[in-house]
Amino acid sequence: MRILFQMYHAGELHDLGIIKDGDVVESIEEGFEDWICWELSQPTTPDLDDPDGILEAYEGPHLIAKVVCE
């Protein structure tokens, strides 16, 4: 399952990057992989290989995760 991370900035939705099976497979915005590493160091962040946990943790309003087609 591929999960796209997006964030609202200046009133627009911007793509940040995509993870699949717990790995970053596409870094659209510079620093996305670094941010993922930082997020994983936080005790409240779900494992990246837990799609349901990720979708629940990043459901908005400023940061969004959603499933995208393969």
C-alpha positions as CSV (number, residue, x, y, z in Angstrom):
1,M,0.0,0.0,0.0
2,R,1.4,3.4,-1.0
3,I,0.7,6.3,1.3
4,L,1.0,9.9,0.2
5,F,1.8,12.6,2.8
6,Q,0.5,16.1,2.1
7,M,0.4,19.3,4.0
8,Y,-1.5,22.6,3.8
9,H,0.8,25.6,3.3
10,A,-0.4,29.1,2.3
11,G,-3.9,27.7,1.7
12,E,-2.8,25.1,-0.8
13,L,-2.3,21.3,-0.4
14,H,1.3,20.2,-1.2
15,D,2.6,16.7,-1.8
16,L,5.6,15.8,0.5
17,G,6.4,12.2,-0.3
18,I,5.2,8.6,-0.5
19,I,5.9,5.6,1.6
20,K,5.3,1.9,0.8
21,D,5.6,-1.0,3.2
22,G,7.4,1.2,5.7
23,D,9.9,2.7,3.3
24,V,10.2,6.1,1.6
25,V,9.7,5.3,-2.1
26,E,9.4,8.9,-3.4
27,S,10.6,12.1,-1.8
28,I,8.7,14.9,-3.5
29,E,9.6,17.7,-1.1
30,E,13.2,18.2,0.0
31,G,13.7,17.0,3.6
32,F,10.8,14.5,3.5
33,E,13.1,11.5,4.3
34,D,14.7,13.5,7.2
35,W,11.3,14.4,8.5
36,I,10.2,10.7,8.4
37,C,13.3,9.7,10.4
38,W,12.6,12.4,13.0
39,E,8.9,11.3,13.2
40,L,10.0,7.7,13.8
41,S,12.1,8.9,16.8
42,Q,8.9,10.2,18.5
43,P,7.1,7.9,20.9
44,T,3.6,8.7,19.5
45,T,4.4,7.9,15.8
46,P,3.0,4.6,14.6
47,D,5.3,2.2,12.7
48,L,5.5,3.0,9.0
49,D,4.5,-0.5,8.2
50,D,1.1,0.1,10.0
51,P,-1.0,1.7,7.3
52,D,-4.1,2.1,9.5
53,G,-2.1,3.7,12.3
54,I,-0.5,6.1,9.8
55,L,-3.8,7.1,8.2
56,E,-5.3,7.7,11.7
57,A,-2.3,9.6,13.0
58,Y,-2.0,12.0,10.0
59,E,-5.7,12.7,9.2
60,G,-5.3,16.5,9.2
61,P,-6.0,19.3,9.4
62,H,-2.5,20.5,8.4
63,L,-0.8,17.2,7.7
64,I,-2.6,14.5,5.8
65,A,-1.8,10.9,4.8
66,K,-3.9,9.1,2.2
67,V,-3.7,5.9,0.2
68,V,-2.7,6.3,-3.5
69,C,-3.0,3.9,-6.4
70,E,0.1,1.8,-7.2
